[in-house]
């Protein structure tokens, strides 16, 4: 008779601690406050599908951008903070006329509330 092997005890997964809701930035020139997000808008296409070159004055603001920095999160009752649904490096679609535009050095950024993000792309 073959001896029965004892089943190995499964290792319990470690409970992940919630990360502190500190402002997260990645090479960002400024740190947004509260539930605000710093977004670098992507450049609009210079050539239309038909091959027509569009001048700068006729271009619309692009609705896509990259999240560069996050604030601390929205505060709810009891003083707790709600974590962001987006993270640094996400490509997002934002409302057309939202936020405040700021120029820092040669780069242009938009500071928006998290509510101004319509979708995460890709």
Jmol script that loads the backbone (N, CA, C; Angstrom):
load data "model"
ATOM      1  N   UNK A   1       0.817  -1.183   0.000  1.00  0.00           N
ATOM      2  CA  UNK A   1       0.000   0.000   0.000  1.00  0.00           C
ATOM      3  C   UNK A   1       0.861   1.246   0.000  1.00  0.00           C
ATOM      4  N   UNK A   2       0.488   2.161  -0.866  1.00  0.00           N
ATOM      5  CA  UNK A   2       1.227   3.415  -0.931  1.00  0.00           C
ATOM      6  C   UNK A   2       0.705   4.353   0.139  1.00  0.00           C
ATOM      7  N   UNK A   3       1.624   5.040   0.749  1.00  0.00           N
ATOM      8  CA  UNK A   3       1.243   5.994   1.801  1.00  0.00           C
ATOM      9  C   UNK A   3       0.609   7.217   1.156  1.00  0.00           C
ATOM     10  N   UNK A   4      -0.452   7.680   1.771  1.00  0.00           N
ATOM     11  CA  UNK A   4      -1.120   8.868   1.254  1.00  0.00           C
ATOM     12  C   UNK A   4      -0.316  10.108   1.631  1.00  0.00           C
ATOM     13  N   UNK A   5      -0.197  11.002   0.649  1.00  0.00           N
ATOM     14  CA  UNK A   5       0.513  12.247   0.906  1.00  0.00           C
ATOM     15  C   UNK A   5      -0.456  13.248   1.530  1.00  0.00           C
ATOM     16  N   UNK A   6       0.083  14.003   2.452  1.00  0.00           N
ATOM     17  CA  UNK A   6      -0.730  15.038   3.081  1.00  0.00           C
ATOM     18  C   UNK A   6      -0.869  16.191   2.100  1.00  0.00           C
ATOM     19  N   UNK A   7      -2.056  16.733   1.961  1.00  0.00           N
ATOM     20  CA  UNK A   7      -2.211  17.894   1.070  1.00  0.00           C
ATOM     21  C   UNK A   7      -1.449  19.082   1.652  1.00  0.00           C
ATOM     22  N   UNK A   8      -0.780  19.783   0.744  1.00  0.00           N
ATOM     23  CA  UNK A   8      -0.030  20.949   1.185  1.00  0.00           C
ATOM     24  C   UNK A   8      -0.995  22.069   1.533  1.00  0.00           C
ATOM     25  N   UNK A   9      -0.663  22.758   2.603  1.00  0.00           N
ATOM     26  CA  UNK A   9      -1.487  23.892   3.007  1.00  0.00           C
ATOM     27  C   UNK A   9      -1.235  25.045   2.043  1.00  0.00           C
ATOM     28  N   UNK A  10      -2.310  25.635   1.586  1.00  0.00           N
ATOM     29  CA  UNK A  10      -2.184  26.757   0.669  1.00  0.00           C
ATOM     30  C   UNK A  10      -1.774  27.999   1.459  1.00  0.00           C
ATOM     31  N   UNK A  11      -0.869  28.733   0.876  1.00  0.00           N
ATOM     32  CA  UNK A  11      -0.424  29.969   1.512  1.00  0.00           C
ATOM     33  C   UNK A  11      -1.529  31.009   1.397  1.00  0.00           C
ATOM     34  N   UNK A  12      -1.784  31.672   2.496  1.00  0.00           N
ATOM     35  CA  UNK A  12      -2.812  32.700   2.486  1.00  0.00           C
ATOM     36  C   UNK A  12      -2.262  33.932   1.794  1.00  0.00           C
ATOM     37  N   UNK A  13      -3.051  34.521   0.912  1.00  0.00           N
ATOM     38  CA  UNK A  13      -2.564  35.750   0.269  1.00  0.00           C
ATOM     39  C   UNK A  13      -2.443  36.861   1.305  1.00  0.00           C
ATOM     40  N   UNK A  14      -1.376  37.613   1.183  1.00  0.00           N
ATOM     41  CA  UNK A  14      -1.177  38.713   2.113  1.00  0.00           C
ATOM     42  C   UNK A  14      -2.176  39.809   1.805  1.00  0.00           C
ATOM     43  N   UNK A  15      -2.738  40.333   2.858  1.00  0.00           N
ATOM     44  CA  UNK A  15      -3.684  41.430   2.678  1.00  0.00           C
ATOM     45  C   UNK A  15      -2.904  42.667   2.287  1.00  0.00           C
ATOM     46  N   UNK A  16      -3.289  43.247   1.193  1.00  0.00           N
ATOM     47  CA  UNK A  16      -2.578  44.441   0.754  1.00  0.00           C
ATOM     48  C   UNK A  16      -3.072  45.640   1.550  1.00  0.00           C
ATOM     49  N   UNK A  17      -2.120  46.403   2.023  1.00  0.00           N
ATOM     50  CA  UNK A  17      -2.463  47.591   2.790  1.00  0.00           C
ATOM     51  C   UNK A  17      -2.877  48.684   1.819  1.00  0.00           C
ATOM     52  N   UNK A  18      -3.901  49.418   2.165  1.00  0.00           N
ATOM     53  CA  UNK A  18      -4.257  50.527   1.279  1.00  0.00           C
ATOM     54  C   UNK A  18      -3.131  51.542   1.277  1.00  0.00           C
ATOM     55  N   UNK A  19      -2.783  52.010   0.091  1.00  0.00           N
ATOM     56  CA  UNK A  19      -1.703  52.975  -0.025  1.00  0.00           C
ATOM     57  C   UNK A  19      -2.156  54.316   0.521  1.00  0.00           C
ATOM     58  N   UNK A  20      -1.221  54.985   1.116  1.00  0.00           N
ATOM     59  CA  UNK A  20      -1.525  56.311   1.636  1.00  0.00           C
ATOM     60  C   UNK A  20      -1.921  57.211   0.478  1.00  0.00           C
ATOM     61  N   UNK A  21      -2.886  58.031   0.703  1.00  0.00           N
ATOM     62  CA  UNK A  21      -3.374  58.881  -0.377  1.00  0.00           C
ATOM     63  C   UNK A  21      -2.545  60.156  -0.455  1.00  0.00           C
ATOM     64  N   UNK A  22      -1.295  59.997  -0.787  1.00  0.00           N
ATOM     65  CA  UNK A  22      -0.415  61.141  -0.973  1.00  0.00           C
ATOM     66  C   UNK A  22      -0.443  61.532  -2.438  1.00  0.00           C
ATOM     67  N   UNK A  23      -0.085  62.755  -2.706  1.00  0.00           N
ATOM     68  CA  UNK A  23      -0.043  63.210  -4.092  1.00  0.00           C
ATOM     69  C   UNK A  23       1.038  62.441  -4.828  1.00  0.00           C
ATOM     70  N   UNK A  24       0.703  61.953  -6.010  1.00  0.00           N
ATOM     71  CA  UNK A  24       1.654  61.194  -6.811  1.00  0.00           C
ATOM     72  C   UNK A  24       2.024  62.041  -8.014  1.00  0.00           C
ATOM     73  N   UNK A  25       3.308  62.205  -8.240  1.00  0.00           N
ATOM     74  CA  UNK A  25       3.719  62.954  -9.408  1.00  0.00           C
ATOM     75  C   UNK A  25       4.836  62.220 -10.115  1.00  0.00           C
ATOM     76  N   UNK A  26       4.996  62.478 -11.378  1.00  0.00           N
ATOM     77  CA  UNK A  26       6.040  61.876 -12.185  1.00  0.00           C
ATOM     78  C   UNK A  26       6.606  62.961 -13.085  1.00  0.00           C
ATOM     79  N   UNK A  27       7.726  63.529 -12.680  1.00  0.00           N
ATOM     80  CA  UNK A  27       8.362  64.604 -13.442  1.00  0.00           C
ATOM     81  C   UNK A  27       7.376  65.724 -13.752  1.00  0.00           C
ATOM     82  N   UNK A  28       6.535  66.045 -12.802  1.00  0.00           N
ATOM     83  CA  UNK A  28       5.546  67.089 -13.006  1.00  0.00           C
ATOM     84  C   UNK A  28       6.078  68.401 -12.457  1.00  0.00           C
ATOM     85  N   UNK A  29       5.866  69.482 -13.181  1.00  0.00           N
ATOM     86  CA  UNK A  29       6.356  70.779 -12.728  1.00  0.00           C
ATOM     87  C   UNK A  29       5.557  71.354 -11.560  1.00  0.00           C
ATOM     88  N   UNK A  30       4.328  70.915 -11.383  1.00  0.00           N
ATOM     89  CA  UNK A  30       3.477  71.379 -10.282  1.00  0.00           C
ATOM     90  C   UNK A  30       2.711  70.193  -9.712  1.00  0.00           C
ATOM     91  N   UNK A  31       2.194  70.351  -8.506  1.00  0.00           N
ATOM     92  CA  UNK A  31       1.392  69.309  -7.887  1.00  0.00           C
ATOM     93  C   UNK A  31      -0.025  69.834  -7.705  1.00  0.00           C
ATOM     94  N   UNK A  32      -1.009  69.212  -8.347  1.00  0.00           N
ATOM     95  CA  UNK A  32      -2.395  69.654  -8.184  1.00  0.00           C
ATOM     96  C   UNK A  32      -2.896  69.375  -6.766  1.00  0.00           C
ATOM     97  N   UNK A  33      -3.892  70.117  -6.347  1.00  0.00           N
ATOM     98  CA  UNK A  33      -4.473  69.943  -5.019  1.00  0.00           C
ATOM     99  C   UNK A  33      -5.834  69.263  -5.116  1.00  0.00           C
ATOM    100  N   UNK A  34      -6.235  68.613  -4.035  1.00  0.00           N
ATOM    101  CA  UNK A  34      -7.553  67.994  -3.952  1.00  0.00           C
ATOM    102  C   UNK A  34      -7.786  66.930  -5.002  1.00  0.00           C
ATOM    103  N   UNK A  35      -8.915  67.020  -5.700  1.00  0.00           N
ATOM    104  CA  UNK A  35      -9.263  65.997  -6.696  1.00  0.00           C
ATOM    105  C   UNK A  35      -8.888  66.454  -8.105  1.00  0.00           C
ATOM    106  N   UNK A  36      -7.889  67.306  -8.201  1.00  0.00           N
ATOM    107  CA  UNK A  36      -7.487  67.802  -9.518  1.00  0.00           C
ATOM    108  C   UNK A  36      -6.379  66.959 -10.129  1.00  0.00           C
ATOM    109  N   UNK A  37      -6.308  67.017 -11.467  1.00  0.00           N
ATOM    110  CA  UNK A  37      -5.367  66.215 -12.247  1.00  0.00           C
ATOM    111  C   UNK A  37      -4.635  67.152 -13.199  1.00  0.00           C
ATOM    112  N   UNK A  38      -3.340  66.941 -13.358  1.00  0.00           N
ATOM    113  CA  UNK A  38      -2.550  67.702 -14.321  1.00  0.00           C
ATOM    114  C   UNK A  38      -2.438  66.863 -15.587  1.00  0.00           C
ATOM    115  N   UNK A  39      -2.929  67.399 -16.706  1.00  0.00           N
ATOM    116  CA  UNK A  39      -2.971  66.672 -17.971  1.00  0.00           C
ATOM    117  C   UNK A  39      -2.174  67.441 -19.018  1.00  0.00           C
ATOM    118  N   UNK A  40      -1.350  66.719 -19.768  1.00  0.00           N
ATOM    119  CA  UNK A  40      -0.650  67.308 -20.915  1.00  0.00           C
ATOM    120  C   UNK A  40      -1.437  66.897 -22.144  1.00  0.00           C
ATOM    121  N   UNK A  41      -2.045  67.889 -22.806  1.00  0.00           N
ATOM    122  CA  UNK A  41      -2.864  67.587 -23.983  1.00  0.00           C
ATOM    123  C   UNK A  41      -1.978  67.104 -25.123  1.00  0.00           C
ATOM    124  N   UNK A  42      -2.480  66.141 -25.879  1.00  0.00           N
ATOM    125  CA  UNK A  42      -1.768  65.646 -27.046  1.00  0.00           C
ATOM    126  C   UNK A  42      -1.935  66.630 -28.185  1.00  0.00           C
ATOM    127  N   UNK A  43      -0.967  66.686 -29.059  1.00  0.00           N
ATOM    128  CA  UNK A  43      -1.010  67.608 -30.185  1.00  0.00           C
ATOM    129  C   UNK A  43      -2.093  67.201 -31.172  1.00  0.00           C
ATOM    130  N   UNK A  44      -2.785  68.192 -31.714  1.00  0.00           N
ATOM    131  CA  UNK A  44      -3.800  67.943 -32.737  1.00  0.00           C
ATOM    132  C   UNK A  44      -3.102  67.659 -34.061  1.00  0.00           C
ATOM    133  N   UNK A  45      -3.762  66.904 -34.911  1.00  0.00           N
ATOM    134  CA  UNK A  45      -3.191  66.589 -36.223  1.00  0.00           C
ATOM    135  C   UNK A  45      -3.086  67.851 -37.066  1.00  0.00           C
ATOM    136  N   UNK A  46      -1.974  67.981 -37.788  1.00  0.00           N
ATOM    137  CA  UNK A  46      -1.772  69.157 -38.622  1.00  0.00           C
ATOM    138  C   UNK A  46      -2.317  68.962 -40.032  1.00  0.00           C
ATOM    139  N   UNK A  47      -2.513  67.717 -40.442  1.00  0.00           N
ATOM    140  CA  UNK A  47      -2.992  67.438 -41.790  1.00  0.00           C
ATOM    141  C   UNK A  47      -4.321  66.695 -41.686  1.00  0.00           C
ATOM    142  N   UNK A  48      -5.322  67.170 -42.401  1.00  0.00           N
ATOM    143  CA  UNK A  48      -6.625  66.516 -42.413  1.00  0.00           C
ATOM    144  C   UNK A  48      -6.538  65.239 -43.245  1.00  0.00           C
ATOM    145  N   UNK A  49      -7.568  64.414 -43.197  1.00  0.00           N
ATOM    146  CA  UNK A  49      -7.578  63.153 -43.938  1.00  0.00           C
ATOM    147  C   UNK A  49      -7.414  63.355 -45.434  1.00  0.00           C
ATOM    148  N   UNK A  50      -7.889  64.449 -45.952  1.00  0.00           N
ATOM    149  CA  UNK A  50      -7.792  64.726 -47.381  1.00  0.00           C
ATOM    150  C   UNK A  50      -6.452  65.319 -47.785  1.00  0.00           C
ATOM    151  N   UNK A  51      -5.546  65.504 -46.834  1.00  0.00           N
ATOM    152  CA  UNK A  51      -4.230  66.048 -47.139  1.00  0.00           C
ATOM    153  C   UNK A  51      -4.137  67.550 -46.994  1.00  0.00           C
ATOM    154  N   UNK A  52      -5.197  68.189 -46.517  1.00  0.00           N
ATOM    155  CA  UNK A  52      -5.201  69.643 -46.355  1.00  0.00           C
ATOM    156  C   UNK A  52      -4.496  69.988 -45.045  1.00  0.00           C
ATOM    157  N   UNK A  53      -3.569  70.925 -45.091  1.00  0.00           N
ATOM    158  CA  UNK A  53      -2.855  71.356 -43.889  1.00  0.00           C
ATOM    159  C   UNK A  53      -3.717  72.373 -43.155  1.00  0.00           C
ATOM    160  N   UNK A  54      -3.929  72.127 -41.864  1.00  0.00           N
ATOM    161  CA  UNK A  54      -4.787  72.991 -41.049  1.00  0.00           C
ATOM    162  C   UNK A  54      -3.914  74.000 -40.315  1.00  0.00           C
ATOM    163  N   UNK A  55      -4.182  75.296 -40.428  1.00  0.00           N
ATOM    164  CA  UNK A  55      -3.393  76.290 -39.701  1.00  0.00           C
ATOM    165  C   UNK A  55      -3.692  76.250 -38.205  1.00  0.00           C
ATOM    166  N   UNK A  56      -2.744  76.737 -37.403  1.00  0.00           N
ATOM    167  CA  UNK A  56      -2.892  76.716 -35.948  1.00  0.00           C
ATOM    168  C   UNK A  56      -4.151  77.423 -35.475  1.00  0.00           C
ATOM    169  N   UNK A  57      -4.526  78.496 -36.132  1.00  0.00           N
ATOM    170  CA  UNK A  57      -5.681  79.278 -35.694  1.00  0.00           C
ATOM    171  C   UNK A  57      -6.999  78.526 -35.891  1.00  0.00           C
ATOM    172  N   UNK A  58      -7.036  77.558 -36.783  1.00  0.00           N
ATOM    173  CA  UNK A  58      -8.269  76.822 -37.070  1.00  0.00           C
ATOM    174  C   UNK A  58      -8.344  75.489 -36.335  1.00  0.00           C
ATOM    175  N   UNK A  59      -7.290  75.119 -35.624  1.00  0.00           N
ATOM    176  CA  UNK A  59      -7.288  73.831 -34.926  1.00  0.00           C
ATOM    177  C   UNK A  59      -8.172  73.879 -33.692  1.00  0.00           C
ATOM    178  N   UNK A  60      -8.846  72.773 -33.441  1.00  0.00           N
ATOM    179  CA  UNK A  60      -9.611  72.639 -32.205  1.00  0.00           C
ATOM    180  C   UNK A  60      -8.691  72.102 -31.130  1.00  0.00           C
ATOM    181  N   UNK A  61      -9.075  72.345 -29.880  1.00  0.00           N
ATOM    182  CA  UNK A  61      -8.301  71.795 -28.781  1.00  0.00           C
ATOM    183  C   UNK A  61      -8.444  70.278 -28.811  1.00  0.00           C
ATOM    184  N   UNK A  62      -7.343  69.549 -28.633  1.00  0.00           N
ATOM    185  CA  UNK A  62      -7.477  68.097 -28.589  1.00  0.00           C
ATOM    186  C   UNK A  62      -8.182  67.675 -27.300  1.00  0.00           C
ATOM    187  N   UNK A  63      -8.969  66.624 -27.398  1.00  0.00           N
ATOM    188  CA  UNK A  63      -9.678  66.124 -26.227  1.00  0.00           C
ATOM    189  C   UNK A  63      -8.926  64.986 -25.558  1.00  0.00           C
ATOM    190  N   UNK A  64      -7.756  64.652 -26.053  1.00  0.00           N
ATOM    191  CA  UNK A  64      -6.966  63.575 -25.471  1.00  0.00           C
ATOM    192  C   UNK A  64      -5.746  64.146 -24.792  1.00  0.00           C
ATOM    193  N   UNK A  65      -5.325  63.468 -23.724  1.00  0.00           N
ATOM    194  CA  UNK A  65      -4.145  63.908 -23.011  1.00  0.00           C
ATOM    195  C   UNK A  65      -3.574  62.787 -22.172  1.00  0.00           C
ATOM    196  N   UNK A  66      -2.412  63.052 -21.598  1.00  0.00           N
ATOM    197  CA  UNK A  66      -1.730  62.098 -20.724  1.00  0.00           C
ATOM    198  C   UNK A  66      -1.747  62.665 -19.314  1.00  0.00           C
ATOM    199  N   UNK A  67      -2.116  61.837 -18.332  1.00  0.00           N
ATOM    200  CA  UNK A  67      -2.126  62.257 -16.935  1.00  0.00           C
ATOM    201  C   UNK A  67      -0.680  62.354 -16.458  1.00  0.00           C
ATOM    202  N   UNK A  68      -0.288  63.541 -15.988  1.00  0.00           N
ATOM    203  CA  UNK A  68       1.080  63.781 -15.556  1.00  0.00           C
ATOM    204  C   UNK A  68       1.191  63.747 -14.037  1.00  0.00           C
ATOM    205  N   UNK A  69       0.186  64.261 -13.333  1.00  0.00           N
ATOM    206  CA  UNK A  69       0.224  64.299 -11.872  1.00  0.00           C
ATOM    207  C   UNK A  69      -1.186  64.235 -11.311  1.00  0.00           C
ATOM    208  N   UNK A  70      -1.285  63.743 -10.078  1.00  0.00           N
ATOM    209  CA  UNK A  70      -2.561  63.637  -9.379  1.00  0.00           C
ATOM    210  C   UNK A  70      -2.485  64.383  -8.057  1.00  0.00           C
ATOM    211  N   UNK A  71      -3.620  64.905  -7.632  1.00  0.00           N
ATOM    212  CA  UNK A  71      -3.698  65.529  -6.314  1.00  0.00           C
ATOM    213  C   UNK A  71      -3.827  64.447  -5.247  1.00  0.00           C
ATOM    214  N   UNK A  72      -4.446  64.795  -4.141  1.00  0.00           N
ATOM    215  CA  UNK A  72      -4.593  63.859  -3.030  1.00  0.00           C
ATOM    216  C   UNK A  72      -5.871  63.047  -3.105  1.00  0.00           C
ATOM    217  N   UNK A  73      -6.824  63.455  -3.896  1.00  0.00           N
ATOM    218  CA  UNK A  73      -8.106  62.752  -3.999  1.00  0.00           C
ATOM    219  C   UNK A  73      -9.223  63.587  -3.406  1.00  0.00           C
ATOM    220  N   UNK A  74     -10.436  63.210  -3.769  1.00  0.00           N
ATOM    221  CA  UNK A  74     -11.622  63.935  -3.296  1.00  0.00           C
ATOM    222  C   UNK A  74     -11.888  63.572  -1.839  1.00  0.00           C
ATOM    223  N   UNK A  75     -12.201  64.580  -1.025  1.00  0.00           N
ATOM    224  CA  UNK A  75     -12.486  64.354   0.391  1.00  0.00           C
ATOM    225  C   UNK A  75     -13.976  64.104   0.569  1.00  0.00           C
ATOM    226  N   UNK A  76     -14.321  63.081   1.350  1.00  0.00           N
ATOM    227  CA  UNK A  76     -15.723  62.782   1.634  1.00  0.00           C
ATOM    228  C   UNK A  76     -15.977  62.973   3.123  1.00  0.00           C
ATOM    229  N   UNK A  77     -17.218  62.746   3.539  1.00  0.00           N
ATOM    230  CA  UNK A  77     -17.568  62.910   4.949  1.00  0.00           C
ATOM    231  C   UNK A  77     -16.654  62.047   5.811  1.00  0.00           C
ATOM    232  N   UNK A  78     -16.307  62.567   6.934  1.00  0.00           N
ATOM    233  CA  UNK A  78     -15.432  61.836   7.848  1.00  0.00           C
ATOM    234  C   UNK A  78     -13.957  62.098   7.565  1.00  0.00           C
ATOM    235  N   UNK A  79     -13.659  62.924   6.578  1.00  0.00           N
ATOM    236  CA  UNK A  79     -12.280  63.278   6.282  1.00  0.00           C
ATOM    237  C   UNK A  79     -11.520  62.271   5.443  1.00  0.00           C
ATOM    238  N   UNK A  80     -12.180  61.194   5.018  1.00  0.00           N
ATOM    239  CA  UNK A  80     -11.491  60.195   4.187  1.00  0.00           C
ATOM    240  C   UNK A  80     -11.360  60.707   2.760  1.00  0.00           C
ATOM    241  N   UNK A  81     -10.388  60.177   2.052  1.00  0.00           N
ATOM    242  CA  UNK A  81     -10.158  60.553   0.662  1.00  0.00           C
ATOM    243  C   UNK A  81     -10.503  59.389  -0.253  1.00  0.00           C
ATOM    244  N   UNK A  82     -11.159  59.708  -1.365  1.00  0.00           N
ATOM    245  CA  UNK A  82     -11.511  58.700  -2.364  1.00  0.00           C
ATOM    246  C   UNK A  82     -10.350  58.613  -3.354  1.00  0.00           C
ATOM    247  N   UNK A  83      -9.815  57.414  -3.605  1.00  0.00           N
ATOM    248  CA  UNK A  83      -8.703  57.306  -4.559  1.00  0.00           C
ATOM    249  C   UNK A  83      -9.159  57.614  -5.988  1.00  0.00           C
ATOM    250  N   UNK A  84      -8.210  58.025  -6.817  1.00  0.00           N
ATOM    251  CA  UNK A  84      -8.503  58.349  -8.209  1.00  0.00           C
ATOM    252  C   UNK A  84      -8.779  57.087  -9.015  1.00  0.00           C
ATOM    253  N   UNK A  85      -9.595  57.220 -10.047  1.00  0.00           N
ATOM    254  CA  UNK A  85      -9.832  56.120 -10.977  1.00  0.00           C
ATOM    255  C   UNK A  85      -8.769  56.097 -12.059  1.00  0.00           C
ATOM    256  N   UNK A  86      -8.107  57.216 -12.288  1.00  0.00           N
ATOM    257  CA  UNK A  86      -7.025  57.289 -13.269  1.00  0.00           C
ATOM    258  C   UNK A  86      -5.695  57.213 -12.543  1.00  0.00           C
ATOM    259  N   UNK A  87      -4.650  56.899 -13.292  1.00  0.00           N
ATOM    260  CA  UNK A  87      -3.318  56.879 -12.698  1.00  0.00           C
ATOM    261  C   UNK A  87      -2.357  57.624 -13.615  1.00  0.00           C
ATOM    262  N   UNK A  88      -1.212  57.942 -13.103  1.00  0.00           N
ATOM    263  CA  UNK A  88      -0.215  58.673 -13.878  1.00  0.00           C
ATOM    264  C   UNK A  88       0.177  57.846 -15.091  1.00  0.00           C
ATOM    265  N   UNK A  89       0.229  58.497 -16.234  1.00  0.00           N
ATOM    266  CA  UNK A  89       0.589  57.821 -17.481  1.00  0.00           C
ATOM    267  C   UNK A  89      -0.601  57.364 -18.291  1.00  0.00           C
ATOM    268  N   UNK A  90      -1.814  57.407 -17.714  1.00  0.00           N
ATOM    269  CA  UNK A  90      -3.019  57.017 -18.461  1.00  0.00           C
ATOM    270  C   UNK A  90      -3.287  58.022 -19.573  1.00  0.00           C
ATOM    271  N   UNK A  91      -3.719  57.502 -20.715  1.00  0.00           N
ATOM    272  CA  UNK A  91      -4.176  58.354 -21.811  1.00  0.00           C
ATOM    273  C   UNK A  91      -5.674  58.517 -21.624  1.00  0.00           C
ATOM    274  N   UNK A  92      -6.119  59.754 -21.496  1.00  0.00           N
ATOM    275  CA  UNK A  92      -7.519  60.005 -21.155  1.00  0.00           C
ATOM    276  C   UNK A  92      -8.182  60.913 -22.181  1.00  0.00           C
ATOM    277  N   UNK A  93      -9.501  60.827 -22.242  1.00  0.00           N
ATOM    278  CA  UNK A  93     -10.314  61.725 -23.043  1.00  0.00           C
ATOM    279  C   UNK A  93     -10.977  62.681 -22.059  1.00  0.00           C
ATOM    280  N   UNK A  94     -10.807  63.979 -22.302  1.00  0.00           N
ATOM    281  CA  UNK A  94     -11.343  64.971 -21.377  1.00  0.00           C
ATOM    282  C   UNK A  94     -12.362  65.843 -22.092  1.00  0.00           C
ATOM    283  N   UNK A  95     -13.160  66.553 -21.293  1.00  0.00           N
ATOM    284  CA  UNK A  95     -14.150  67.455 -21.864  1.00  0.00           C
ATOM    285  C   UNK A  95     -13.442  68.548 -22.646  1.00  0.00           C
ATOM    286  N   UNK A  96     -14.100  69.029 -23.671  1.00  0.00           N
ATOM    287  CA  UNK A  96     -13.475  69.976 -24.600  1.00  0.00           C
ATOM    288  C   UNK A  96     -13.074  71.294 -23.936  1.00  0.00           C
ATOM    289  N   UNK A  97     -13.960  71.901 -23.197  1.00  0.00           N
ATOM    290  CA  UNK A  97     -13.690  73.221 -22.618  1.00  0.00           C
ATOM    291  C   UNK A  97     -13.659  73.149 -21.098  1.00  0.00           C
ATOM    292  N   UNK A  98     -12.840  72.301 -20.562  1.00  0.00           N
ATOM    293  CA  UNK A  98     -12.773  72.133 -19.118  1.00  0.00           C
ATOM    294  C   UNK A  98     -11.399  72.530 -18.604  1.00  0.00           C
ATOM    295  N   UNK A  99     -11.342  72.854 -17.347  1.00  0.00           N
ATOM    296  CA  UNK A  99     -10.070  73.084 -16.686  1.00  0.00           C
ATOM    297  C   UNK A  99      -9.438  74.432 -16.945  1.00  0.00           C
ATOM    298  N   UNK A 100      -8.266  74.583 -16.363  1.00  0.00           N
ATOM    299  CA  UNK A 100      -7.481  75.808 -16.504  1.00  0.00           C
ATOM    300  C   UNK A 100      -6.189  75.470 -17.214  1.00  0.00           C
ATOM    301  N   UNK A 101      -5.907  76.215 -18.255  1.00  0.00           N
ATOM    302  CA  UNK A 101      -4.680  75.970 -19.005  1.00  0.00           C
ATOM    303  C   UNK A 101      -3.540  76.748 -18.380  1.00  0.00           C
ATOM    304  N   UNK A 102      -2.393  76.082 -18.216  1.00  0.00           N
ATOM    305  CA  UNK A 102      -1.205  76.724 -17.667  1.00  0.00           C
ATOM    306  C   UNK A 102      -0.016  76.403 -18.569  1.00  0.00           C
ATOM    307  N   UNK A 103       0.892  77.352 -18.699  1.00  0.00           N
ATOM    308  CA  UNK A 103       2.102  77.141 -19.470  1.00  0.00           C
ATOM    309  C   UNK A 103       3.270  77.188 -18.501  1.00  0.00           C
ATOM    310  N   UNK A 104       4.048  76.127 -18.465  1.00  0.00           N
ATOM    311  CA  UNK A 104       5.216  76.036 -17.601  1.00  0.00           C
ATOM    312  C   UNK A 104       6.415  75.726 -18.477  1.00  0.00           C
ATOM    313  N   UNK A 105       7.288  76.707 -18.615  1.00  0.00           N
ATOM    314  CA  UNK A 105       8.406  76.537 -19.533  1.00  0.00           C
ATOM    315  C   UNK A 105       7.874  76.549 -20.951  1.00  0.00           C
ATOM    316  N   UNK A 106       8.232  75.531 -21.725  1.00  0.00           N
ATOM    317  CA  UNK A 106       7.751  75.424 -23.105  1.00  0.00           C
ATOM    318  C   UNK A 106       6.524  74.528 -23.223  1.00  0.00           C
ATOM    319  N   UNK A 107       6.113  73.906 -22.127  1.00  0.00           N
ATOM    320  CA  UNK A 107       5.020  72.933 -22.163  1.00  0.00           C
ATOM    321  C   UNK A 107       3.710  73.543 -21.685  1.00  0.00           C
ATOM    322  N   UNK A 108       2.614  73.101 -22.310  1.00  0.00           N
ATOM    323  CA  UNK A 108       1.281  73.538 -21.915  1.00  0.00           C
ATOM    324  C   UNK A 108       0.554  72.384 -21.237  1.00  0.00           C
ATOM    325  N   UNK A 109      -0.082  72.671 -20.110  1.00  0.00           N
ATOM    326  CA  UNK A 109      -0.810  71.679 -19.337  1.00  0.00           C
ATOM    327  C   UNK A 109      -2.216  72.187 -19.075  1.00  0.00           C
ATOM    328  N   UNK A 110      -3.085  71.284 -18.677  1.00  0.00           N
ATOM    329  CA  UNK A 110      -4.434  71.637 -18.256  1.00  0.00           C
ATOM    330  C   UNK A 110      -4.667  71.018 -16.897  1.00  0.00           C
ATOM    331  N   UNK A 111      -5.141  71.817 -15.948  1.00  0.00           N
ATOM    332  CA  UNK A 111      -5.496  71.295 -14.625  1.00  0.00           C
ATOM    333  C   UNK A 111      -7.002  71.147 -14.608  1.00  0.00           C
ATOM    334  N   UNK A 112      -7.459  69.901 -14.402  1.00  0.00           N
ATOM    335  CA  UNK A 112      -8.898  69.621 -14.408  1.00  0.00           C
ATOM    336  C   UNK A 112      -9.286  68.845 -13.168  1.00  0.00           C
ATOM    337  N   UNK A 113     -10.565  68.874 -12.855  1.00  0.00           N
ATOM    338  CA  UNK A 113     -11.105  68.033 -11.797  1.00  0.00           C
ATOM    339  C   UNK A 113     -11.259  66.624 -12.364  1.00  0.00           C
ATOM    340  N   UNK A 114     -11.241  65.629 -11.511  1.00  0.00           N
ATOM    341  CA  UNK A 114     -11.391  64.253 -12.005  1.00  0.00           C
ATOM    342  C   UNK A 114     -12.727  64.070 -12.730  1.00  0.00           C
ATOM    343  N   UNK A 115     -13.721  64.878 -12.380  1.00  0.00           N
ATOM    344  CA  UNK A 115     -15.018  64.796 -13.052  1.00  0.00           C
ATOM    345  C   UNK A 115     -14.935  65.193 -14.523  1.00  0.00           C
ATOM    346  N   UNK A 116     -13.878  65.919 -14.912  1.00  0.00           N
ATOM    347  CA  UNK A 116     -13.700  66.341 -16.293  1.00  0.00           C
ATOM    348  C   UNK A 116     -13.151  65.250 -17.198  1.00  0.00           C
ATOM    349  N   UNK A 117     -12.776  64.104 -16.612  1.00  0.00           N
ATOM    350  CA  UNK A 117     -12.272  62.984 -17.410  1.00  0.00           C
ATOM    351  C   UNK A 117     -13.469  62.173 -17.888  1.00  0.00           C
ATOM    352  N   UNK A 118     -13.556  61.994 -19.208  1.00  0.00           N
ATOM    353  CA  UNK A 118     -14.686  61.251 -19.774  1.00  0.00           C
ATOM    354  C   UNK A 118     -14.391  59.760 -19.878  1.00  0.00           C
ATOM    355  N   UNK A 119     -13.138  59.406 -20.222  1.00  0.00           N
ATOM    356  CA  UNK A 119     -12.796  57.997 -20.430  1.00  0.00           C
ATOM    357  C   UNK A 119     -11.290  57.808 -20.370  1.00  0.00           C
ATOM    358  N   UNK A 120     -10.888  56.570 -20.087  1.00  0.00           N
ATOM    359  CA  UNK A 120      -9.497  56.169 -20.175  1.00  0.00           C
ATOM    360  C   UNK A 120      -9.349  55.432 -21.486  1.00  0.00           C
ATOM    361  N   UNK A 121      -8.376  55.828 -22.306  1.00  0.00           N
ATOM    362  CA  UNK A 121      -8.192  55.237 -23.629  1.00  0.00           C
ATOM    363  C   UNK A 121      -7.154  54.142 -23.540  1.00  0.00           C
ATOM    364  N   UNK A 122      -7.474  53.000 -24.143  1.00  0.00           N
ATOM    365  CA  UNK A 122      -6.525  51.894 -24.244  1.00  0.00           C
ATOM    366  C   UNK A 122      -6.360  51.204 -22.989  1.00  0.00           C
TER     367      UNK A 122
END
end "model"
wireframe off; spacefill off
backbone 0.3
color backbone group
